[in-house]
Every structure is written in structure tokens, then in C-alpha cells.
Amino acid sequence: MNYLKRIMPQRHRLRNAVNAFWDFLTSKTGAFIIGVSAIAIGYYQFYISRPILKYDTEMVTFISSQNENQYSVNVKGQDYKDLYMTRIFLQNKGADALSGKDVSKIGHDPIRIVIPKDAQVVHYTLDKTNTTPAITSDIKEVNGDLVLEFDYLNPDYQIGASILHQNPHAEFEITGSALNVNEITREWSDRQVKFWGLWSLGILYLILVLIYIYNHWYKRRTLWYRV
């Protein structure tokens, strides 16, 4: 008998908790959360099921006149005392390969490195040490920008380029379009994406749950006062 007395309140509390959870899921707030989650998951699946081009840059001081250098840098017959090198990486972060035949042609919107007017570029090259060996690629100057050409850019494949320039404040970016690729954006780390995405959804869900709890509590309190 004592055992039954102990177990019955526990079952009663469990049943109440299940009923409360079910009421929450079938409420407008619960339905909204489920709908938002389904849309977010569906959009993410759609987003990664195509080529997604991301780029990143890295600038280092190649030579500086502020240092006591025991060497000099000569590019195309000219010596430089201050020179900087920017490495640029183009990656396919999606789940589908991109063919070079599907990239916008030169004269329209080719995939290219945009060279700032004040960059004072003295040399550029395809960086094969940072390019996936399986890629057949090339880089050429067209109308002041550097057009990147390749045969295929499979998922997780990368093309690298190195640019020597005199302006340490020059910022390079990659732009262009292709089939199923409308925009090339700067790379965010997976940690940043997960952090902001999960925290944003978490805060939204927390606010909705608190609103639901408040409304549910307010209704019960109103009924109690009426009684």
C-alpha cells in the first residue's frame, strides 16, 4: 500500500507534464516553433545542395623598410623596400560541383578578384601550393581585375592566388556569378555560423516559450479569481 501511495502521485505528475507538453505543442506558439524549425531545416538542406562559393584572404608583410633586411626584393627588374602579399582562397562549400563552362563569360560577370585602384599591384600568380592539385586552373588579367578560370570546382576544392602589392591597406574580394551561384561571399567559420544560428534560434524559442507560459499562467489566474 505504501508503494502504491508513492507511485500514484508520480504517475499523476508525469501525466500532467505530458498533457502540458502536448498542450504546448498544439498551441499557436508550439505550432509556430515547429513551423520555423521545419523552414530552417528545409532552407539549410536547399542551401547546401548546390555550389556555394566562399572566399577568404590573408595578408602578410613581404618586406618592410622598417626592418634591417639582409635581402632585397626585385620584381620585373625593379627593387622594392616595402611590399605586401595577400593570399586569396576560393572554395566550394556546397554539395554540388561547379563546372567552368557554367561560369559567366568574360564581359558579363566572370568569377574574378577585384583589384582596388590604390592597391599598387606589382605581381600576381596562381598559388599552386594552395590550389587543389586535381583542378586545372588559370588566372589572367582582364580590365584591371584577375579572372579565375578552372575546369571543375568540386565540393571542398580550393583555388589560391597570391598578389604582391605596395599598399598595406588594400582589400581584395572575389565576385562573379555562375549557374546556381548568384553571389560569392566571404567565408565564415563553421563555429561562427553555428554560434550565431543556434543562439538566434535559441533566443527566439525562449521568448516564445516565456510568452506561452505567461499567457497560460495569466488565463489560469484569471479563472481562479473569477471562481
GROMACS elastic network, one bead per residue, 0.5 to 0.9 nm:
[ bonds ]
;  ai    aj funct       b0    kb
    1     4     6  0.50918   500
    1     5     6  0.61923   500
    1     6     6  0.86775   500
    2     5     6  0.50132   500
    2     6     6  0.62877   500
    2     7     6  0.86793   500
    3     6     6  0.51757   500
    3     7     6  0.61543   500
    3     8     6  0.86416   500
    4     7     6  0.50715   500
    4     8     6  0.59436   500
    4     9     6  0.89189   500
    5     8     6  0.56315   500
    5     9     6  0.71361   500
    6     9     6  0.62102   500
    6    10     6  0.69621   500
    7    10     6  0.52268   500
    7    11     6  0.63084   500
    7    12     6  0.86731   500
    8    11     6  0.51660   500
    8    12     6  0.61239   500
    8    13     6  0.86739   500
    9    13     6  0.61211   500
    9    14     6  0.85244   500
   10    13     6  0.51469   500
   10    14     6  0.61382   500
   10    15     6  0.85588   500
   11    15     6  0.60346   500
   11    16     6  0.85150   500
   12    15     6  0.51382   500
   12    16     6  0.61946   500
   12    17     6  0.86211   500
   13    16     6  0.50511   500
   13    17     6  0.61127   500
   13    18     6  0.86212   500
   14    17     6  0.50397   500
   14    18     6  0.61602   500
   14    19     6  0.85355   500
   15    18     6  0.51099   500
   15    19     6  0.60763   500
   15    20     6  0.84980   500
   16    19     6  0.50510   500
   16    20     6  0.60101   500
   16    21     6  0.85108   500
   17    20     6  0.50462   500
   17    21     6  0.60933   500
   17    22     6  0.85323   500
   18    21     6  0.50860   500
   18    22     6  0.60933   500
   18    23     6  0.85396   500
   19    22     6  0.50387   500
   19    23     6  0.60660   500
   19    24     6  0.85518   500
   20    23     6  0.50452   500
   20    24     6  0.62007   500
   20    25     6  0.87517   500
   21    24     6  0.50287   500
   21    25     6  0.62957   500
   21    26     6  0.87257   500
   22    25     6  0.50842   500
   22    26     6  0.61978   500
   22    27     6  0.84822   500
   23    26     6  0.52356   500
   23    27     6  0.60158   500
   23    30     6  0.85279   500
   24    27     6  0.51183   500
   24    28     6  0.81453   500
   24    29     6  0.72222   500
   24    30     6  0.55115   500
   24    31     6  0.85071   500
   24   209     6  0.87512   500
   24   212     6  0.78706   500
   25    28     6  0.80158   500
   25    29     6  0.75829   500
   25    31     6  0.62011   500
   25    33     6  0.87139   500
   25    34     6  0.81861   500
   26    29     6  0.81105   500
   26    30     6  0.60211   500
   26    31     6  0.62209   500
   27    30     6  0.52175   500
   27    31     6  0.61213   500
   27    32     6  0.84844   500
   27   212     6  0.85889   500
   28    31     6  0.50987   500
   28    32     6  0.60077   500
   28    33     6  0.86411   500
   28   212     6  0.88830   500
   29    32     6  0.50618   500
   29    33     6  0.62551   500
   29    34     6  0.86765   500
   29   208     6  0.63969   500
   29   209     6  0.73394   500
   29   211     6  0.84265   500
   29   212     6  0.65612   500
   30    33     6  0.51327   500
   30    34     6  0.61834   500
   30    35     6  0.85019   500
   30   208     6  0.84826   500
   30   209     6  0.82573   500
   30   212     6  0.87125   500
   31    34     6  0.51250   500
   31    35     6  0.60301   500
   31    36     6  0.85658   500
   32    35     6  0.50259   500
   32    36     6  0.60805   500
   32    37     6  0.85208   500
   32   208     6  0.89754   500
   33    36     6  0.51345   500
   33    37     6  0.60841   500
   33    38     6  0.85507   500
   33   204     6  0.88924   500
   33   205     6  0.68371   500
   33   208     6  0.80464   500
   34    37     6  0.51342   500
   34    38     6  0.61305   500
   34    39     6  0.86208   500
   35    38     6  0.51344   500
   35    39     6  0.61761   500
   35    40     6  0.85784   500
   36    39     6  0.51239   500
   36    40     6  0.60742   500
   36    41     6  0.85965   500
   37    40     6  0.50688   500
   37    41     6  0.61158   500
   37    42     6  0.84601   500
   37   201     6  0.86865   500
   38    41     6  0.52131   500
   38    42     6  0.60009   500
   38    43     6  0.84596   500
   39    42     6  0.50712   500
   39    43     6  0.59499   500
   39    44     6  0.84554   500
   40    43     6  0.51890   500
   40    44     6  0.61177   500
   40    45     6  0.86612   500
   41    44     6  0.51198   500
   41    45     6  0.62349   500
   41    46     6  0.86414   500
   42    45     6  0.51577   500
   42    46     6  0.61838   500
   42    47     6  0.84507   500
   43    46     6  0.50206   500
   43    47     6  0.58370   500
   43    48     6  0.86776   500
   44    48     6  0.62992   500
   44    49     6  0.85785   500
   45    48     6  0.55830   500
   45    49     6  0.62276   500
   46    49     6  0.52729   500
   46    50     6  0.75270   500
   47    50     6  0.66430   500
   47    51     6  0.87719   500
   47    52     6  0.80364   500
   47    94     6  0.77663   500
   48    51     6  0.73373   500
   48    52     6  0.71019   500
   48    93     6  0.77385   500
   48    95     6  0.55765   500
   48    96     6  0.80212   500
   49    52     6  0.87068   500
   49    94     6  0.62731   500
   49    96     6  0.61215   500
   50    94     6  0.54713   500
   50    95     6  0.55089   500
   50    97     6  0.75096   500
   50    98     6  0.85382   500
   50   180     6  0.68180   500
   50   181     6  0.81761   500
   51    92     6  0.61576   500
   51    93     6  0.69055   500
   51    95     6  0.62386   500
   51    97     6  0.59482   500
   51    98     6  0.60466   500
   51   153     6  0.87020   500
   51   154     6  0.83307   500
   51   155     6  0.74546   500
   51   179     6  0.86348   500
   51   180     6  0.68421   500
   51   181     6  0.65861   500
   52    91     6  0.80420   500
   52    92     6  0.54185   500
   52    93     6  0.51420   500
   52    95     6  0.79252   500
   52    96     6  0.81930   500
   52    98     6  0.89795   500
   52   155     6  0.86334   500
   52   180     6  0.85365   500
   52   181     6  0.67358   500
   52   183     6  0.84662   500
   52   184     6  0.75739   500
   52   185     6  0.88702   500
   53    90     6  0.68369   500
   53    91     6  0.56353   500
   53    93     6  0.61140   500
   53    94     6  0.74182   500
   53   181     6  0.74474   500
   53   183     6  0.76483   500
   53   184     6  0.52689   500
   53   185     6  0.69487   500
   53   186     6  0.87487   500
   53   187     6  0.87016   500
   54    89     6  0.82370   500
   54    90     6  0.58847   500
   54    91     6  0.53420   500
   54    92     6  0.64633   500
   54    93     6  0.67095   500
   54   174     6  0.86152   500
   54   183     6  0.89594   500
   54   184     6  0.56451   500
   54   185     6  0.51554   500
   54   186     6  0.54363   500
   54   187     6  0.50717   500
   54   188     6  0.84228   500
   55    88     6  0.70255   500
   55    89     6  0.53526   500
   55    91     6  0.61177   500
   55    92     6  0.88630   500
   55   173     6  0.77297   500
   55   174     6  0.67495   500
   55   184     6  0.72363   500
   55   185     6  0.63644   500
   55   187     6  0.53706   500
   56    87     6  0.83265   500
   56    88     6  0.58407   500
   56    89     6  0.52822   500
   56    90     6  0.68477   500
   56    91     6  0.85427   500
   56   173     6  0.82409   500
   56   174     6  0.88365   500
   56   185     6  0.87859   500
   56   186     6  0.57638   500
   56   187     6  0.56314   500
   56   188     6  0.86692   500
   57    86     6  0.66676   500
   57    87     6  0.55802   500
   57    89     6  0.63418   500
   57   171     6  0.86096   500
   57   172     6  0.75070   500
   57   173     6  0.80035   500
   57   186     6  0.86056   500
   58    85     6  0.82615   500
   58    86     6  0.54682   500
   58    87     6  0.50718   500
   58    88     6  0.65366   500
   58    89     6  0.86166   500
   59    84     6  0.70922   500
   59    85     6  0.56743   500
   59    87     6  0.62649   500
   59    88     6  0.87585   500
   59   168     6  0.83047   500
   60    84     6  0.59504   500
   60    85     6  0.54482   500
   60    86     6  0.64094   500
   60    87     6  0.83934   500
   60   168     6  0.88445   500
   61    64     6  0.68462   500
   61    82     6  0.81850   500
   61    83     6  0.65346   500
   61    85     6  0.62953   500
   61    86     6  0.87707   500
   61   168     6  0.80419   500
   62    73     6  0.88489   500
   62    82     6  0.75754   500
   62    83     6  0.53176   500
   62    85     6  0.57791   500
   62   164     6  0.80921   500
   63    66     6  0.88476   500
   63    67     6  0.80495   500
   63    69     6  0.79958   500
   63    72     6  0.80489   500
   63    73     6  0.75314   500
   63    80     6  0.80507   500
   63    81     6  0.63515   500
   63    82     6  0.53064   500
   63    83     6  0.51785   500
   63    84     6  0.67519   500
   64    67     6  0.57473   500
   64    68     6  0.85929   500
   64    69     6  0.79303   500
   64    80     6  0.89304   500
   64    81     6  0.58566   500
   64    83     6  0.65567   500
   64    84     6  0.83536   500
   65    68     6  0.73525   500
   65    69     6  0.75891   500
   65    80     6  0.89771   500
   65    81     6  0.51824   500
   65    82     6  0.57251   500
   66    69     6  0.85676   500
   66    81     6  0.89406   500
   66    82     6  0.86168   500
   69    72     6  0.72997   500
   72    79     6  0.68979   500
   72    80     6  0.70837   500
   72    81     6  0.70663   500
   73    78     6  0.81640   500
   73    79     6  0.55906   500
   73    80     6  0.55265   500
   73    81     6  0.71245   500
   73    82     6  0.88841   500
   73    83     6  0.83471   500
   74    77     6  0.58982   500
   74    78     6  0.52143   500
   74    80     6  0.62832   500
   75    78     6  0.53222   500
   75    79     6  0.64773   500
   75    80     6  0.76697   500
   75   122     6  0.73185   500
   75   123     6  0.74623   500
   76    79     6  0.85470   500
   76   122     6  0.85747   500
   76   123     6  0.86329   500
   80    83     6  0.65185   500
   80   166     6  0.86952   500
   82   165     6  0.88840   500
   82   166     6  0.63952   500
   82   167     6  0.88202   500
   83   122     6  0.89479   500
   83   164     6  0.66644   500
   83   165     6  0.58642   500
   83   167     6  0.77601   500
   83   168     6  0.79831   500
   84   163     6  0.81513   500
   84   164     6  0.56140   500
   84   165     6  0.53272   500
   84   166     6  0.59387   500
   84   167     6  0.72830   500
   84   168     6  0.62514   500
   85   162     6  0.66495   500
   85   163     6  0.54681   500
   85   165     6  0.62804   500
   85   166     6  0.86538   500
   85   168     6  0.87332   500
   86   161     6  0.82533   500
   86   162     6  0.57802   500
   86   163     6  0.52578   500
   86   164     6  0.66239   500
   86   165     6  0.78914   500
   86   170     6  0.89819   500
   86   171     6  0.87471   500
   86   172     6  0.81532   500
   87   127     6  0.81272   500
   87   160     6  0.69565   500
   87   161     6  0.57335   500
   87   163     6  0.64821   500
   88   113     6  0.85302   500
   88   127     6  0.88520   500
   88   159     6  0.82372   500
   88   160     6  0.56213   500
   88   161     6  0.52431   500
   88   162     6  0.64255   500
   88   163     6  0.81520   500
   88   172     6  0.79668   500
   88   173     6  0.82104   500
   88   174     6  0.85055   500
   89   130     6  0.76148   500
   89   131     6  0.82427   500
   89   158     6  0.65787   500
   89   159     6  0.57328   500
   89   161     6  0.66451   500
   90   131     6  0.89873   500
   90   157     6  0.83890   500
   90   158     6  0.54866   500
   90   159     6  0.51381   500
   90   160     6  0.64181   500
   90   161     6  0.86752   500
   90   174     6  0.78924   500
   91   153     6  0.79614   500
   91   154     6  0.89177   500
   91   155     6  0.79288   500
   91   156     6  0.62693   500
   91   157     6  0.57940   500
   91   159     6  0.66204   500
   91   160     6  0.88803   500
   91   187     6  0.87677   500
   92    95     6  0.81871   500
   92    96     6  0.83904   500
   92    97     6  0.77202   500
   92    98     6  0.80582   500
   92   153     6  0.65356   500
   92   154     6  0.65562   500
   92   155     6  0.50979   500
   92   156     6  0.53035   500
   92   157     6  0.58703   500
   92   158     6  0.68032   500
   93    96     6  0.88093   500
   93   154     6  0.89622   500
   93   155     6  0.59268   500
   93   156     6  0.57111   500
   93   157     6  0.82220   500
   94    97     6  0.78410   500
   94   154     6  0.86802   500
   94   155     6  0.58219   500
   94   156     6  0.77073   500
   95   154     6  0.82503   500
   95   155     6  0.56571   500
   95   156     6  0.86003   500
   96   153     6  0.89956   500
   96   154     6  0.68180   500
   96   155     6  0.61394   500
   97   152     6  0.68644   500
   97   153     6  0.56912   500
   97   155     6  0.57468   500
   98   101     6  0.84984   500
   98   102     6  0.71302   500
   98   103     6  0.81547   500
   98   151     6  0.85458   500
   98   152     6  0.57034   500
   98   153     6  0.50708   500
   98   154     6  0.62268   500
   98   155     6  0.83337   500
   98   178     6  0.82366   500
   98   179     6  0.79047   500
   98   180     6  0.88965   500
   99   102     6  0.54330   500
   99   103     6  0.71604   500
   99   150     6  0.77923   500
   99   151     6  0.59519   500
   99   153     6  0.63808   500
   99   154     6  0.83005   500
   99   178     6  0.89232   500
   99   179     6  0.87459   500
  100   103     6  0.53999   500
  100   104     6  0.88026   500
  100   149     6  0.67501   500
  100   150     6  0.53291   500
  100   152     6  0.56549   500
  100   153     6  0.75951   500
  100   178     6  0.86215   500
  101   104     6  0.81752   500
  101   105     6  0.86220   500
  101   150     6  0.87209   500
  101   151     6  0.74137   500
  101   152     6  0.85705   500
  101   178     6  0.88989   500
  102   105     6  0.85907   500
  102   178     6  0.56173   500
  102   179     6  0.54228   500
  103   109     6  0.82180   500
  103   110     6  0.63193   500
  103   111     6  0.71090   500
  103   149     6  0.88327   500
  103   176     6  0.82742   500
  103   177     6  0.63641   500
  103   179     6  0.64609   500
  103   181     6  0.87270   500
  104   107     6  0.84362   500
  104   108     6  0.61543   500
  104   109     6  0.52057   500
  104   111     6  0.73195   500
  104   176     6  0.73897   500
  104   177     6  0.58835   500
  104   178     6  0.53136   500
  104   179     6  0.79785   500
  105   108     6  0.56268   500
  105   109     6  0.64083   500
  105   110     6  0.53329   500
  105   111     6  0.86593   500
  105   178     6  0.89667   500
  106   109     6  0.65637   500
  106   110     6  0.53888   500
  106   111     6  0.87350   500
  106   142     6  0.81124   500
  106   147     6  0.81070   500
  107   110     6  0.73897   500
  108   176     6  0.88410   500
  109   112     6  0.83630   500
  109   175     6  0.81277   500
  109   176     6  0.50345   500
  109   177     6  0.58803   500
  109   178     6  0.82169   500
  110   147     6  0.67408   500
  110   148     6  0.79011   500
  110   149     6  0.87933   500
  110   175     6  0.77909   500
  110   177     6  0.62643   500
  110   178     6  0.77512   500
  111   146     6  0.86346   500
  111   147     6  0.59859   500
  111   148     6  0.58657   500
  111   149     6  0.77526   500
  111   174     6  0.69610   500
  111   175     6  0.56738   500
  111   177     6  0.62520   500
  111   178     6  0.79419   500
  111   184     6  0.86846   500
  112   139     6  0.88278   500
  112   145     6  0.64746   500
  112   146     6  0.52749   500
  112   148     6  0.55139   500
  112   149     6  0.87424   500
  112   173     6  0.83715   500
  112   174     6  0.55380   500
  112   175     6  0.56689   500
  112   176     6  0.62231   500
  113   145     6  0.58452   500
  113   147     6  0.63614   500
  113   148     6  0.75650   500
  113   172     6  0.67526   500
  113   173     6  0.57159   500
  113   175     6  0.66067   500
  113   176     6  0.88645   500
  114   144     6  0.79153   500
  114   145     6  0.51103   500
  114   146     6  0.67070   500
  114   147     6  0.87439   500
  114   172     6  0.60320   500
  114   173     6  0.56122   500
  114   174     6  0.60627   500
  114   175     6  0.71639   500
  115   118     6  0.84423   500
  115   119     6  0.68465   500
  115   121     6  0.81294   500
  115   144     6  0.66961   500
  115   145     6  0.54134   500
  115   146     6  0.74129   500
  115   170     6  0.85177   500
  115   171     6  0.81795   500
  115   172     6  0.61365   500
  115   173     6  0.78236   500
  116   119     6  0.52675   500
  116   120     6  0.83127   500
  116   144     6  0.89940   500
  116   145     6  0.87782   500
  116   170     6  0.66132   500
  116   171     6  0.70429   500
  116   172     6  0.68702   500
  117   120     6  0.73370   500
  117   144     6  0.86941   500
  117   170     6  0.88862   500
  118   121     6  0.85221   500
  118   166     6  0.89622   500
  118   167     6  0.69830   500
  118   169     6  0.89951   500
  118   170     6  0.70530   500
  119   165     6  0.60140   500
  119   166     6  0.65450   500
  119   167     6  0.51486   500
  119   168     6  0.79807   500
  119   169     6  0.77883   500
  119   170     6  0.51003   500
  119   171     6  0.79309   500
  119   172     6  0.87943   500
  120   164     6  0.85807   500
  120   165     6  0.53250   500
  120   166     6  0.53619   500
  120   167     6  0.61617   500
  120   170     6  0.86219   500
  121   124     6  0.76356   500
  121   163     6  0.70105   500
  121   164     6  0.58299   500
  121   166     6  0.65590   500
  121   167     6  0.81886   500
  122   163     6  0.78854   500
  122   164     6  0.57102   500
  122   165     6  0.55493   500
  122   166     6  0.75782   500
  123   162     6  0.84059   500
  123   163     6  0.59531   500
  123   164     6  0.51251   500
  123   165     6  0.71561   500
  124   127     6  0.89595   500
  124   139     6  0.87993   500
  124   146     6  0.87186   500
  124   161     6  0.73160   500
  124   162     6  0.56540   500
  124   164     6  0.61117   500
  124   165     6  0.87756   500
  125   128     6  0.87780   500
  125   138     6  0.89848   500
  125   139     6  0.71922   500
  125   140     6  0.89322   500
  125   160     6  0.89440   500
  125   161     6  0.58468   500
  125   162     6  0.54689   500
  125   163     6  0.66413   500
  125   164     6  0.89330   500
  126   129     6  0.88827   500
  126   130     6  0.87970   500
  126   131     6  0.80877   500
  126   137     6  0.82096   500
  126   138     6  0.66711   500
  126   139     6  0.61375   500
  126   148     6  0.89293   500
  126   159     6  0.80322   500
  126   160     6  0.62233   500
  126   162     6  0.63810   500
  126   163     6  0.89163   500
  127   130     6  0.56063   500
  127   131     6  0.63026   500
  127   159     6  0.76878   500
  127   162     6  0.57105   500
  128   132     6  0.75915   500
  128   133     6  0.75330   500
  128   159     6  0.79525   500
  128   160     6  0.67363   500
  128   161     6  0.78746   500
  129   132     6  0.81010   500
  129   133     6  0.85467   500
  129   160     6  0.77259   500
  130   133     6  0.87902   500
  130   158     6  0.72768   500
  130   159     6  0.66341   500
  130   161     6  0.77472   500
  131   134     6  0.85281   500
  131   135     6  0.74173   500
  131   137     6  0.87475   500
  131   157     6  0.78461   500
  131   158     6  0.53694   500
  131   160     6  0.50150   500
  131   161     6  0.81802   500
  132   135     6  0.57564   500
  132   136     6  0.89447   500
  132   157     6  0.58398   500
  132   158     6  0.54532   500
  132   159     6  0.65032   500
  132   160     6  0.84849   500
  133   136     6  0.78316   500
  134   152     6  0.89184   500
  134   157     6  0.85294   500
  135   150     6  0.67592   500
  135   151     6  0.67141   500
  135   152     6  0.65168   500
  135   153     6  0.70661   500
  135   154     6  0.87841   500
  135   157     6  0.79243   500
  135   158     6  0.83266   500
  135   159     6  0.79957   500
  136   149     6  0.83480   500
  136   150     6  0.55308   500
  136   151     6  0.57007   500
  136   152     6  0.76217   500
  137   148     6  0.72859   500
  137   149     6  0.53691   500
  137   151     6  0.66214   500
  137   152     6  0.86689   500
  137   159     6  0.78188   500
  138   147     6  0.82834   500
  138   148     6  0.60428   500
  138   149     6  0.51159   500
  138   150     6  0.64107   500
  139   146     6  0.63155   500
  139   147     6  0.56161   500
  139   149     6  0.61391   500
  139   150     6  0.88512   500
  139   161     6  0.82197   500
  140   145     6  0.82494   500
  140   146     6  0.54621   500
  140   147     6  0.53590   500
  140   148     6  0.68963   500
  140   149     6  0.81358   500
  141   144     6  0.61758   500
  141   145     6  0.55499   500
  141   147     6  0.61343   500
  142   145     6  0.53890   500
  142   146     6  0.61409   500
  142   147     6  0.65310   500
  143   146     6  0.83128   500
  148   159     6  0.85200   500
  150   153     6  0.71812   500
  150   159     6  0.87573   500
  152   157     6  0.88818   500
  153   156     6  0.81691   500
  153   157     6  0.57665   500
  153   158     6  0.73361   500
  153   159     6  0.84435   500
  154   157     6  0.53258   500
  154   158     6  0.85018   500
  155   158     6  0.87179   500
  165   168     6  0.75559   500
  165   170     6  0.81309   500
  166   169     6  0.89805   500
  166   170     6  0.85778   500
  167   170     6  0.56114   500
  168   171     6  0.86327   500
  173   185     6  0.87059   500
  173   186     6  0.80271   500
  174   184     6  0.67230   500
  174   185     6  0.78070   500
  174   186     6  0.83520   500
  175   183     6  0.70592   500
  175   184     6  0.55843   500
  175   185     6  0.78824   500
  176   181     6  0.85013   500
  176   182     6  0.76592   500
  176   183     6  0.67901   500
  176   184     6  0.67612   500
  177   180     6  0.82532   500
  177   181     6  0.54579   500
  177   182     6  0.51303   500
  177   183     6  0.61548   500
  177   184     6  0.74683   500
  178   182     6  0.66183   500
  178   183     6  0.86633   500
  179   182     6  0.77465   500
  181   184     6  0.74911   500
  185   188     6  0.88933   500
  188   191     6  0.80875   500
  188   192     6  0.62749   500
  188   193     6  0.66173   500
  189   192     6  0.52492   500
  189   193     6  0.64519   500
  189   194     6  0.87309   500
  190   193     6  0.51207   500
  190   194     6  0.60813   500
  190   195     6  0.83740   500
  191   194     6  0.52736   500
  191   195     6  0.59300   500
  191   196     6  0.86295   500
  192   195     6  0.50521   500
  192   196     6  0.61387   500
  192   197     6  0.82419   500
  193   196     6  0.55580   500
  193   197     6  0.57990   500
  193   198     6  0.82279   500
  194   197     6  0.51579   500
  194   198     6  0.56885   500
  194   199     6  0.80717   500
  195   198     6  0.55719   500
  195   199     6  0.59672   500
  195   200     6  0.84002   500
  196   199     6  0.52174   500
  196   200     6  0.58714   500
  196   201     6  0.85268   500
  197   200     6  0.52805   500
  197   201     6  0.62817   500
  197   202     6  0.84531   500
  198   201     6  0.52491   500
  198   202     6  0.58418   500
  198   203     6  0.85068   500
  199   203     6  0.60153   500
  199   204     6  0.84895   500
  200   203     6  0.53160   500
  200   204     6  0.62418   500
  200   205     6  0.86530   500
  201   204     6  0.50654   500
  201   205     6  0.60493   500
  201   206     6  0.84682   500
  202   205     6  0.51836   500
  202   206     6  0.60404   500
  202   207     6  0.86209   500
  203   206     6  0.50514   500
  203   207     6  0.61963   500
  203   208     6  0.86564   500
  204   207     6  0.52799   500
  204   208     6  0.63136   500
  204   209     6  0.86870   500
  205   208     6  0.51032   500
  205   209     6  0.60718   500
  205   210     6  0.85585   500
  206   209     6  0.51151   500
  206   210     6  0.61205   500
  206   211     6  0.85739   500
  207   210     6  0.51629   500
  207   211     6  0.61814   500
  207   212     6  0.86185   500
  208   211     6  0.50834   500
  208   212     6  0.61644   500
  208   213     6  0.86369   500
  209   212     6  0.50161   500
  209   213     6  0.61134   500
  209   214     6  0.85114   500
  210   213     6  0.50627   500
  210   214     6  0.60150   500
  210   215     6  0.85108   500
  211   214     6  0.51099   500
  211   215     6  0.60841   500
  211   216     6  0.84517   500
  212   215     6  0.51975   500
  212   216     6  0.59897   500
  212   217     6  0.84318   500
  213   216     6  0.50768   500
  213   217     6  0.59457   500
  213   218     6  0.83769   500
  214   217     6  0.50974   500
  214   218     6  0.59089   500
  214   219     6  0.85544   500
  215   219     6  0.61581   500
  215   220     6  0.86539   500
  216   219     6  0.53299   500
  216   220     6  0.63862   500
  216   221     6  0.86736   500
  217   220     6  0.51894   500
  217   221     6  0.60686   500
  217   222     6  0.85705   500
  218   221     6  0.50516   500
  218   222     6  0.60847   500
  218   223     6  0.86448   500
  219   222     6  0.50931   500
  219   223     6  0.62539   500
  219   224     6  0.85866   500
  220   223     6  0.51754   500
  220   224     6  0.61285   500
  220   225     6  0.87382   500
  221   224     6  0.50083   500
  221   225     6  0.62745   500
  221   226     6  0.86690   500
  222   225     6  0.52578   500
  222   226     6  0.63079   500
  222   227     6  0.87742   500
  223   226     6  0.50776   500
  223   227     6  0.62995   500
  224   227     6  0.51921   500
